[in-house]
Amino acid sequence: MSRTSRSFRIAATATVVALGLLATACGSGDSDSSDAKADGKPVELTYWSWTLGAQATVDEFNRTHKDIKVKFSEIPAAPDGYTKLSNAVKAGNAPDIATIEYQMVPEFASQGSLVDITEFAGDTVAKEFPKGLQDLVNFGGKTWSVPFDVAPQLLYYRKDLFAKYGIEVPKTWDEFKTAAEKVKKADKNVRIASMPKTDGALFASLAWQAGGQWFKTEGDAWKTGVNDASSMKVADYWDGLIKDDLVQNFAGWSPEETKARESGKTLAFLGASWSAGGMTTSLPKLKGKWAAAPMPNWGAPASGNYGGSSYAVLKDSKHTEAAVEFIKWVTTDESAVKARLSDLEKPSSALPANPQMRKVAASLFDTSYYGGQDIYALGSAQADTIKGGWTWGPVQMDIYTTLQDQSAKSTFAEALKAAQEAADKGITGRGLTLAK
């Protein structure tokens, strides 16, 4: 993982305090560091997440730990889940622990919604995770969450249908377009893939892969580049494919999208390492027909991080030390990985952030759905190609919402321009400095 350390280190480290971003993020003051209960009963923690295998993981933790008991609640992924978390923080009834994707850590921290867990987790993050991942959870010399998984992009495709249409797995985006044209010419009702306009995280990962840099810091100010040249290149590319009717644009994770894959109307999809597990349950009848490959690139091997998550302690938790003990176990203990992968009804293929845990996961994940293909080996190799220079900013949800709303009305290019304006407005609206 040495290349990973170099590849997606972000510039936010050490600059956030200078920007005043974390001025209000001091939620750990009321925690009882000993977490001892006078009545001798175990500490009770609440935990919210959408990740596969979470309940099985909690069950195993509760079975093997006497002094801490965790109650799990499933929440939606993406915007709906973050809205629920934000509302819970404002109402004073947030869980002790929650899954927070890397792109949302700066936003939640800047709003004072996370506890500074440096005292209890700083050493673990430094010792157990690659430097690039450390930089996604450490800001201003403080640790705000603990890495759980890394999510390099992958292209999933139907082996049988690629063979039927005489398509080689595309290595570049030019080859992808050529393949898309070939598919449409062969069957007017079939398309190589769908590009949803409802998934801001997917578009961000594609911009990342292309060399986009949506946020930078200049001294004590934020500089935005949501519609920079690399991101606009991605927007123009997909706008062109959509205009030429070479790809579908089903809403992400919609019944229509699933039906198109199941019926063979969609031959491939843009995913990540975590997508592999969900495929086995959403399309069980297609076992043995799917495979995964590196995402097509712009001329040289590269990937963006399509998601990836961490565990954080939420504001007003009274049990920071106990919460971190659970988080450490989930992210660095073999028993946690084994428990997560024991849930055969909802199999998880999340690529652990901890390199040792990847080996454990790889040995347990059932590869039969993919004809024996080692998905974890592929994911690990692609994690090494995650492109450097990307920085997550403090207004990511504003950008995602604008991208989704505006692209649905017009094009990705126009949506990027609107998202750029939303980023600038959001930063100044929060009292932060915007670079000239």
N, C-alpha and C positions, 0 to 999 in steps of 0.2 A: 504493500500500500504506500510505498514511498512516493510514487508519482501523484497519488491522491493528495498527499500533503501539499504538494506544490500547485496542484491543478485548480482547486476551487477555494483557495484561501480568499477571504473577502476583506475589503478595506475598512469595514465598520469598526474593527477592533481598535481600541484606544482612541478613537475619534468621537465616540458617542458622548462621553462625559464632557468633552470640550464643546459639544454642540448643545449641552444641556438636555439631551434627549431623555436621560434617566433621572432627571432632577426630582421627579415625584415618585420614582420606583423604589420605595423603601418599605415594602410590605411585611418585612420579617420581624419588626420590632416587638410584636406581641407574642411571639412563639415561645413556648417553653422548651428550651434546648435539651432538657433532660427527658421530656415527654413521659415522666413517671406519673402514674395515677395512684393517689393515696389509697384508693379502695382495692388496689391490687388487680383490678380488671384490665383487660388489654386496651390499648389505645385504638380508637375506632376512626378509620379514615374513609373518605369518600373519593371516588375516582371516576372520571368521565372520559370516554374515548369512543372512537368508531372503529378502531383497528381490529382486524380479524384475530380470533383466538384470545381476546382480552379476558373474557369470562373464565375460560379454562386456566389462564395464567393466574388470575385472582384466586380461583379455587385452590390451585396448588400452593400458592403463597399462604393462604389461610390454613391449609392443612399442615404446613411445615413450620409455621410461626405462631407462638403462643402469646406473645406480648403485643402484637399488632394485628388487627383484623381490618380488612378492606372490603368496602361495599361498592360494587361496580354498577354503573349506569351507562347504557349505550346512548350516544347522541349522534346526530347526522354528521356526515363529513362536510368539509368545505364551508361556504358562507353560512349556511343554516346553523351548523354546529358552533361556529365562532360567534354568531349573533346570540345564541343561547348562553354561551360562556360569558360574553360581555354583559348581557343583561343580568346574569346571576351575580357577577362581580358588583355591578351597580346596586343590586338589591341586597347585597350582603349575605347571600346564600350560595356562594360559589363552592365547588368541591375543593378538597384539599389538593388533589392531583388532577392534571388534565394532560391530554396529548395536545401538543402545539407544534404545527409544522414550522420548519425553519424560517420560511418567509414571514411568519406571523410573530416570531419571537421579538424582533425589535418593536413592532407595533404594540403588543401586549405589555412589554416592559416599559415603553415610553409613556403608556397610559397609567402606570403604577399598578398594573394588574398582577404582576409576578413578584414572588419573594426572591430576594437575593439569597442564593443557596451556596455561596462561595465557601462558607465555613464547613459545610457538611459534604459538599459534592465537588468542590474545586479540584482537590487532589485526584479524585476518581476520573474526572474529565481529562485531566492532564496526563494521566498514566494509561488510561484504557482506550483512548480514541485517537485516530490520526489528527494531525494538526489542522488539516482543512476543516474537519468536523468540529474541532474545538472552537474555531473561529466563527462558527455559526451560532454558538450558544454563549460565548464569552464576549462581553462588551465592557469597555471602560475598566478593565481589570477585575471584573466581577463575573460570576457564573450565574446564568439565569435559567438554564435548563440542562438536561443531560441527553445526549444523542441516543436515539433508538434505532433508526434505520437511515440508509442512504438510498436514493431512488434514481439511478441512471436511466435514461430513456432506452426503450427497446421497441423494435418493430415485430409485431406478432402477425403471422400469416398462415393461410391454409396451404399446406404442402400439396394436397391433392389438386386444388384448383389452380395453383400456380403452375403445376405440371400440365393441367388440362389446357390452359391458355398459353403455354409455352413461355412463361415469364421466369426470368432469373431474379433472385432476390436482389433488389436495387441497393447499391452501395452508396450512391450519391442522389441528391435531389433531382438532378437532371435525368438520371436513370429512372427515378420514381415517376417523373412526368411521362417519359417514354413508355413505361409499363402501363401507366394509367390510360394513355391513348390507345395502346394495343388492346387492353381489356374492353374499353368502350366500343372499339371497332368490331371486336369479336362478338359482343353481346350488348345491345343497347340498354338492357335492363340491369347490367352488372357494373360495379365500379370497384376500383382497387381499394378504396378506403373512404372514410368519412372524416371531415374536418369540422368538429362542432364549434359553434360560436358561443357556447355556454360554459367553456372551460378555460378560465383565465390562466390557471396554473399550467395547462398544456401549452398555451401560446407563450407564456413566460419562459418555459423550458426550451422551446424552439428558438426564441430570441436569444437566450443564453447560449445555446449551442452555436448559433451563428456569430457570436462575438458581441452581442448587445450588452450594454452596461446601463441599466435603468437608473442607478443611483451611484454617485460618487460623493466624496467629501472634499471640500476645499477650505482648509483652515477650520473656522468655526461655522461653516455653512454647508448645506446640502446642495448638490448640483444634480439636476434631473436630466435624463436622456431617454425617456420612454419611447420616443419616436426617433431614436438615433438611426443612422444609416443601416446598421445591421438588422435592427428590428423592422425597419421599413422594407428591407429586402425580403424578410420572411412574410410580411403582410402582403406585399405585391405578388409574391409567389403563390400564396394560397388564394388570394383574390383572383388570380389568373386561372387557377385550376377550377375554382368554383364557377367563374364566368364561362369557361369553356365546357362546363358540365362534365368534368373529368373525375370529380369526387362528390360524394354526398355531403350534406351538412346536417345530419341528424343531431338532435340535442344529446349531449353526452350522457351516457348511462340510461338512456330512455328505452322504453319497450320497442320502439321502432328500430333503434340502433341494434338491439339484441336480436330482433327478428331478422334483420337484414344479414347479420353474421350467420345466424342459424340456417337460413335458407340459401346461403351461398351468393347473395346479392352484394355482399361486401367481402372482399378477399383478405383484407388485412386491417390492422388498426394500430394507431400510435399509442404506445403504452409505456410502462416502466417495469422495474423489477417486481414491484408489488402486484402487478396485473395478473401474473401467472396463476396465483391461487384462486382468484375470483373466477377465472375462466372455467375451472373445473366444475364449479357449481352452477354457473350461469348457462353453460353450454355442455352439459355432461354427455350428450349423445354424439358429440364430435370428438370424443377421446381418440387420440392417435392421429388426428388430422392437422393439428396446429403445431407450429414451431415458432421459435423466436430468433431474432437476429439483431445485430447492431442497428441503431437508427441510421437511415441514410444521412449523409453529411454534405458539406459544401466543398469537398475536395480533399479533406484530411480528417482522419478519425477524431471525432469530438462528440461530446454529449452535454446535455444540460441536466440539472437535477429536477426531475419532475415530481415534486413533493418532497418526501423525506420528513421525518418527524422526530420530536424530542418529548421528554417528560418534564413538566414544570410544576412548581408548587404555587397555588393561587393565593392572591391577597386574602388576608384575614384568617388563613389557616393557623390553628393553634398548635399544630404538631409538625413543625418543619422537619425536625430530626427524624421522626418516625416516617414521614412522607418520603424523605430522601432515602431512608433505608429500603423502602419498597421500590423506589425508582432504581437504585443501584442493583437490586436483585433482578428486576425486570430486564435491565440492559446489559448485565455482565455475568449472570449466573446461568450455567448450562440447564439447570432445572427449569428455569423460566422459558428457555427456548424449546425444550422438550415438551413442556406443557402447552405452549402456544401451538406447536405443530401437531399436538395430539387431537386437536379439534378437527376431525375429518369432515364434519358437516360444513365448516367454514375454514378451509385450509388457508393458511397464511404463507405468502412467499416474500414477505418483507425481508430485505437484505440487511442483516444486522450491521449497525454502525461499528460495533466492536469486531475486529478481524477474527478473534478466536471463536466468537459466537457464530460467525459465518460458517466455519468448518462444521460446527455442531448442526446448524440448520441444514447444510448441504447433505449431511449424512442421513437426515431424517425425512426430507421432503420427497414425496412420492412423484417420481418423474414419468410414470407410465402414461399420463395424459399427453405428454409431449414426446412420446415414443422413446423414452429413456434419455432425452436431452438434459444435460446438466445446466439447468437454468441458473443456479447459483454461481457456477463458474463463469457463465456468460455475463451475469450481472456484475460480478467482481471485476472482470476485465474491463467492462464499460465504465465502472466507477473510476477507474484509473484515467479515463479520457475526459472526465468532466472539466469543462473549460474554465480557465481562471479569469479573474477580473470582475466577477459578478458580485454586487452588493445589494442586499435587501434593504429597503427603505422603511420609514416609519408610517407609511400610508398605503400599504399594499392592498388592503381591502377596498379602498377607494378606487384604485386602479383596476382591480378585477371587476368590480361592479360596473365601472364605466365601459370597460372593454366588452363585457357581455351585453350591456344595454345598447351601446352604439353600433357594435358589429351586427347585431340583429336587425338594425334599421338600415345599415348601409354596407360598408366594407371594413375589412381589418385595418386598412390604411387610415380611413377616416376615424375609426375607433381609437387608433394609436394617438392621433392628434388630440382627440378629446381626453384620452387618458393622461397625456402629457399636461394638459391644462389642469386636470383634476389633481395630479401629483403636486404641481406648483401651488395650487389653491389650498390643498390639504396641509402642506408643510407650513405655509404662512398662517393658515388658520389655527394651527396648534402652537403658534408662538415661536416656531423654529426659524432659523435664518436660511433664506434661499440665496444661493450664489447668483451673482449677476451674469 
